[in-house]
Amino acid sequence: MSVRTPFSDLPAQSQAGILCNTRHFQDFAALECGFPRGTFGHSATAEYLRKFCGIDSRREFETNETAREKLAVLRTEYDAWRGVIPKPRDYHP
């Protein structure tokens, strides 16, 4: 019997690869870029993720803490978009 590793425990480069192959995340990326759902495949989604995280390759997640932090922010925005977590409220002092 194999034990499945929780998504959040996977290395950042693995998380990024899985997300880019997920149709729902592809739709999220397309909408974030101003395109309709269904217009982004793996390549366009990977490009969006790399630009968002400020990297040229997923390998950079191994050594770039800022990129890993940006991926965590992106995952939070995606989770809020799909309703898994509540959207944060805007704070207006």
Number of C-alpha atoms within 10 A of each C-alpha: 3 4 5 6 8 7 11 10 9 11 12 21 17 15 17 20 15 13 19 23 15 14 16 15 23 24 19 22 26 20 15 13 12 9 13 13 16 13 13 22 17 17 12 15 26 21 16 19 23 18 12 14 23 16 16 11 14 18 12 17 20 12 9 13 11 13 20 20 14 15 22 16 14 16 17 17 17 20 15 14 14 14 10 10 12 12 14 9 6 6 5 4 3
